[in-house]
Amino acid sequence: MMAESDCIRVMTVDDHEIFRSGIRFLLLTFDDIELLAEAHSGEEALHLCEQTRPDVVLMDMMMSGMDGIESTKAIRERYPDVQVLALTSFYDADKVQRAMQAGAIGYLLKGVSRDRLGEAIRSAHARQPTLSAEAVEALVQTPQSPKGLGRDLSQREREVLELLAEGLSNAEIAERLFVSVAAVKYHVSSILSKLGATNRTEAVALALQHHLLSKH
């Protein structure tokens, strides 16, 4: 049995009690994940974040008052160590991109399997992005604009971008490419700048949308 201090501490944010109950039940089945708090609104989520400082927040996007995108942005600005996973019924490209721009590290659909949810929470805690297949499809089907985005990426930056899309950390990318972690950080920073992305997850989302990845 894992020590409580080693568990990934999770907060759920959703204005539907039935959904919060379902997630509560699922999280109880994991030894390495602890349900720390539940919020029924974005405003309450901010208050509870200040009190409890969870590792990962499962955030509904569609809520009355402060919606999930506003809440995600506020949490990431105030508590940058807290990772936010968007968990919602909607997966159109606009919502995916807005969630990424707000600072979400992943985007999943409600109804996701128990194992997939656990993997996504662990990935978020490790600061690795997760996008549902539906979210990826929505991005890929979006018309390409602006024209030529990503054409100025170097070959090395494209290699790093491919590995970012696989969810690898900087250390793992460095090991795969036989370069230093500092070099990877430099390349990631350059990729974000050239794509106009605010974080790694948004960079991957843009790469998918504009068909910059050879494996997609």
Contacts in CASP RR format, 6 or more apart in sequence:
PFRMAT RR
TARGET T0000
AUTHOR 0000-0000-0000
METHOD contacts of the structure
MODEL  1
MMAESDCIRVMTVDDHEIFRSGIRFLLLTFDDIELLAEAHSGEEALHLCE
QTRPDVVLMDMMMSGMDGIESTKAIRERYPDVQVLALTSFYDADKVQRAM
QAGAIGYLLKGVSRDRLGEAIRSAHARQPTLSAEAVEALVQTPQSPKGLG
RDLSQREREVLELLAEGLSNAEIAERLFVSVAAVKYHVSSILSKLGATNR
TEAVALALQHHLLSKH
1 31 0 8 1.000
2 31 0 8 1.000
2 32 0 8 1.000
4 34 0 8 1.000
6 32 0 8 1.000
7 31 0 8 1.000
7 32 0 8 1.000
7 33 0 8 1.000
7 34 0 8 1.000
8 32 0 8 1.000
8 33 0 8 1.000
8 34 0 8 1.000
8 55 0 8 1.000
8 56 0 8 1.000
8 121 0 8 1.000
8 122 0 8 1.000
8 125 0 8 1.000
9 34 0 8 1.000
9 36 0 8 1.000
9 52 0 8 1.000
9 53 0 8 1.000
9 54 0 8 1.000
9 55 0 8 1.000
9 56 0 8 1.000
10 27 0 8 1.000
10 33 0 8 1.000
10 34 0 8 1.000
10 35 0 8 1.000
10 36 0 8 1.000
10 54 0 8 1.000
10 55 0 8 1.000
10 56 0 8 1.000
10 57 0 8 1.000
10 58 0 8 1.000
10 121 0 8 1.000
11 35 0 8 1.000
11 36 0 8 1.000
11 37 0 8 1.000
11 38 0 8 1.000
11 39 0 8 1.000
11 45 0 8 1.000
11 48 0 8 1.000
11 49 0 8 1.000
11 52 0 8 1.000
11 54 0 8 1.000
11 56 0 8 1.000
11 57 0 8 1.000
11 58 0 8 1.000
12 20 0 8 1.000
12 23 0 8 1.000
12 24 0 8 1.000
12 35 0 8 1.000
12 37 0 8 1.000
12 38 0 8 1.000
12 39 0 8 1.000
12 57 0 8 1.000
12 58 0 8 1.000
13 38 0 8 1.000
13 39 0 8 1.000
13 40 0 8 1.000
13 41 0 8 1.000
13 42 0 8 1.000
13 44 0 8 1.000
13 45 0 8 1.000
13 57 0 8 1.000
13 58 0 8 1.000
13 59 0 8 1.000
13 60 0 8 1.000
13 63 0 8 1.000
13 68 0 8 1.000
13 71 0 8 1.000
14 20 0 8 1.000
14 23 0 8 1.000
14 39 0 8 1.000
14 40 0 8 1.000
14 58 0 8 1.000
14 60 0 8 1.000
14 63 0 8 1.000
14 87 0 8 1.000
15 40 0 8 1.000
15 41 0 8 1.000
15 60 0 8 1.000
15 63 0 8 1.000
15 64 0 8 1.000
16 60 0 8 1.000
17 40 0 8 1.000
19 60 0 8 1.000
19 110 0 8 1.000
20 38 0 8 1.000
20 40 0 8 1.000
23 35 0 8 1.000
23 58 0 8 1.000
23 87 0 8 1.000
24 35 0 8 1.000
24 38 0 8 1.000
26 114 0 8 1.000
26 117 0 8 1.000
27 33 0 8 1.000
27 34 0 8 1.000
27 35 0 8 1.000
28 35 0 8 1.000
29 114 0 8 1.000
30 118 0 8 1.000
32 122 0 8 1.000
33 118 0 8 1.000
33 121 0 8 1.000
33 122 0 8 1.000
36 52 0 8 1.000
36 54 0 8 1.000
37 48 0 8 1.000
37 51 0 8 1.000
37 52 0 8 1.000
37 54 0 8 1.000
39 45 0 8 1.000
39 47 0 8 1.000
39 48 0 8 1.000
41 63 0 8 1.000
41 64 0 8 1.000
41 65 0 8 1.000
41 66 0 8 1.000
42 63 0 8 1.000
42 65 0 8 1.000
42 66 0 8 1.000
42 67 0 8 1.000
42 68 0 8 1.000
42 70 0 8 1.000
42 71 0 8 1.000
43 65 0 8 1.000
43 66 0 8 1.000
45 57 0 8 1.000
45 59 0 8 1.000
45 71 0 8 1.000
45 75 0 8 1.000
46 66 0 8 1.000
46 71 0 8 1.000
46 74 0 8 1.000
46 75 0 8 1.000
46 78 0 8 1.000
48 54 0 8 1.000
49 57 0 8 1.000
49 75 0 8 1.000
49 78 0 8 1.000
49 79 0 8 1.000
49 82 0 8 1.000
50 78 0 8 1.000
50 79 0 8 1.000
53 79 0 8 1.000
53 81 0 8 1.000
53 82 0 8 1.000
54 82 0 8 1.000
55 82 0 8 1.000
55 83 0 8 1.000
55 125 0 8 1.000
56 82 0 8 1.000
56 83 0 8 1.000
56 84 0 8 1.000
56 85 0 8 1.000
56 121 0 8 1.000
56 124 0 8 1.000
56 125 0 8 1.000
57 72 0 8 1.000
57 75 0 8 1.000
57 82 0 8 1.000
57 83 0 8 1.000
57 84 0 8 1.000
57 85 0 8 1.000
58 85 0 8 1.000
58 87 0 8 1.000
58 121 0 8 1.000
59 68 0 8 1.000
59 71 0 8 1.000
59 72 0 8 1.000
59 84 0 8 1.000
59 85 0 8 1.000
59 86 0 8 1.000
59 87 0 8 1.000
59 104 0 8 1.000
60 68 0 8 1.000
60 87 0 8 1.000
60 88 0 8 1.000
61 67 0 8 1.000
61 68 0 8 1.000
61 69 0 8 1.000
61 86 0 8 1.000
61 88 0 8 1.000
61 90 0 8 1.000
61 95 0 8 1.000
61 99 0 8 1.000
62 68 0 8 1.000
62 88 0 8 1.000
62 89 0 8 1.000
62 90 0 8 1.000
63 71 0 8 1.000
66 74 0 8 1.000
68 86 0 8 1.000
68 99 0 8 1.000
68 102 0 8 1.000
69 95 0 8 1.000
69 98 0 8 1.000
69 99 0 8 1.000
69 102 0 8 1.000
70 102 0 8 1.000
72 84 0 8 1.000
72 86 0 8 1.000
72 99 0 8 1.000
72 102 0 8 1.000
72 103 0 8 1.000
72 104 0 8 1.000
73 102 0 8 1.000
73 103 0 8 1.000
75 82 0 8 1.000
75 84 0 8 1.000
76 82 0 8 1.000
76 84 0 8 1.000
76 102 0 8 1.000
76 103 0 8 1.000
83 105 0 8 1.000
83 124 0 8 1.000
83 125 0 8 1.000
83 127 0 8 1.000
84 102 0 8 1.000
84 103 0 8 1.000
84 104 0 8 1.000
84 105 0 8 1.000
84 106 0 8 1.000
84 124 0 8 1.000
85 104 0 8 1.000
85 105 0 8 1.000
85 106 0 8 1.000
85 107 0 8 1.000
85 108 0 8 1.000
85 120 0 8 1.000
85 121 0 8 1.000
85 124 0 8 1.000
85 130 0 8 1.000
86 96 0 8 1.000
86 99 0 8 1.000
86 104 0 8 1.000
86 106 0 8 1.000
86 107 0 8 1.000
86 108 0 8 1.000
87 108 0 8 1.000
87 109 0 8 1.000
87 110 0 8 1.000
87 112 0 8 1.000
88 95 0 8 1.000
88 107 0 8 1.000
88 108 0 8 1.000
88 109 0 8 1.000
88 110 0 8 1.000
89 109 0 8 1.000
89 110 0 8 1.000
91 107 0 8 1.000
91 109 0 8 1.000
91 132 0 8 1.000
91 134 0 8 1.000
91 135 0 8 1.000
91 138 0 8 1.000
92 138 0 8 1.000
93 138 0 8 1.000
93 139 0 8 1.000
93 141 0 8 1.000
93 142 0 8 1.000
93 209 0 8 1.000
96 107 0 8 1.000
96 131 0 8 1.000
96 135 0 8 1.000
96 138 0 8 1.000
96 139 0 8 1.000
96 205 0 8 1.000
97 139 0 8 1.000
97 202 0 8 1.000
97 205 0 8 1.000
97 206 0 8 1.000
97 209 0 8 1.000
99 106 0 8 1.000
99 107 0 8 1.000
100 106 0 8 1.000
100 107 0 8 1.000
100 197 0 8 1.000
100 198 0 8 1.000
100 199 0 8 1.000
100 201 0 8 1.000
100 202 0 8 1.000
100 205 0 8 1.000
101 198 0 8 1.000
101 202 0 8 1.000
103 198 0 8 1.000
103 199 0 8 1.000
103 201 0 8 1.000
103 202 0 8 1.000
104 201 0 8 1.000
105 123 0 8 1.000
105 124 0 8 1.000
105 127 0 8 1.000
105 128 0 8 1.000
105 129 0 8 1.000
105 130 0 8 1.000
105 199 0 8 1.000
105 201 0 8 1.000
106 120 0 8 1.000
106 124 0 8 1.000
106 129 0 8 1.000
106 130 0 8 1.000
106 131 0 8 1.000
106 201 0 8 1.000
107 130 0 8 1.000
107 131 0 8 1.000
107 132 0 8 1.000
107 135 0 8 1.000
108 116 0 8 1.000
108 117 0 8 1.000
108 120 0 8 1.000
108 130 0 8 1.000
108 132 0 8 1.000
108 135 0 8 1.000
109 132 0 8 1.000
109 134 0 8 1.000
109 135 0 8 1.000
112 120 0 8 1.000
112 132 0 8 1.000
119 130 0 8 1.000
120 130 0 8 1.000
123 129 0 8 1.000
123 130 0 8 1.000
123 167 0 8 1.000
124 130 0 8 1.000
126 169 0 8 1.000
127 169 0 8 1.000
127 200 0 8 1.000
128 167 0 8 1.000
128 168 0 8 1.000
128 169 0 8 1.000
129 164 0 8 1.000
129 167 0 8 1.000
129 200 0 8 1.000
129 201 0 8 1.000
129 204 0 8 1.000
130 167 0 8 1.000
131 139 0 8 1.000
131 201 0 8 1.000
131 204 0 8 1.000
131 205 0 8 1.000
131 208 0 8 1.000
135 205 0 8 1.000
136 208 0 8 1.000
136 216 0 8 1.000
139 205 0 8 1.000
139 208 0 8 1.000
139 209 0 8 1.000
140 208 0 8 1.000
140 209 0 8 1.000
140 211 0 8 1.000
140 216 0 8 1.000
142 209 0 8 1.000
144 209 0 8 1.000
144 210 0 8 1.000
144 211 0 8 1.000
148 210 0 8 1.000
149 195 0 8 1.000
149 206 0 8 1.000
149 210 0 8 1.000
149 212 0 8 1.000
150 194 0 8 1.000
150 195 0 8 1.000
150 210 0 8 1.000
150 212 0 8 1.000
152 194 0 8 1.000
153 161 0 8 1.000
153 191 0 8 1.000
153 194 0 8 1.000
153 195 0 8 1.000
153 212 0 8 1.000
154 190 0 8 1.000
156 177 0 8 1.000
156 187 0 8 1.000
157 187 0 8 1.000
157 190 0 8 1.000
157 191 0 8 1.000
157 194 0 8 1.000
158 212 0 8 1.000
159 177 0 8 1.000
160 173 0 8 1.000
160 177 0 8 1.000
160 184 0 8 1.000
160 187 0 8 1.000
160 188 0 8 1.000
160 191 0 8 1.000
161 191 0 8 1.000
161 203 0 8 1.000
161 204 0 8 1.000
161 207 0 8 1.000
161 212 0 8 1.000
161 213 0 8 1.000
162 213 0 8 1.000
162 214 0 8 1.000
162 215 0 8 1.000
163 172 0 8 1.000
163 173 0 8 1.000
163 176 0 8 1.000
163 177 0 8 1.000
164 173 0 8 1.000
164 188 0 8 1.000
164 191 0 8 1.000
164 200 0 8 1.000
164 203 0 8 1.000
164 204 0 8 1.000
164 207 0 8 1.000
165 204 0 8 1.000
165 207 0 8 1.000
165 208 0 8 1.000
165 213 0 8 1.000
165 215 0 8 1.000
165 216 0 8 1.000
167 204 0 8 1.000
168 176 0 8 1.000
170 181 0 8 1.000
170 184 0 8 1.000
170 185 0 8 1.000
170 188 0 8 1.000
171 181 0 8 1.000
171 184 0 8 1.000
173 184 0 8 1.000
174 180 0 8 1.000
174 181 0 8 1.000
174 183 0 8 1.000
174 184 0 8 1.000
177 184 0 8 1.000
188 200 0 8 1.000
188 203 0 8 1.000
191 197 0 8 1.000
191 203 0 8 1.000
192 198 0 8 1.000
192 199 0 8 1.000
192 200 0 8 1.000
192 203 0 8 1.000
195 202 0 8 1.000
195 203 0 8 1.000
195 206 0 8 1.000
195 207 0 8 1.000
196 206 0 8 1.000
197 203 0 8 1.000
197 205 0 8 1.000
197 206 0 8 1.000
206 212 0 8 1.000
207 213 0 8 1.000
208 216 0 8 1.000
END
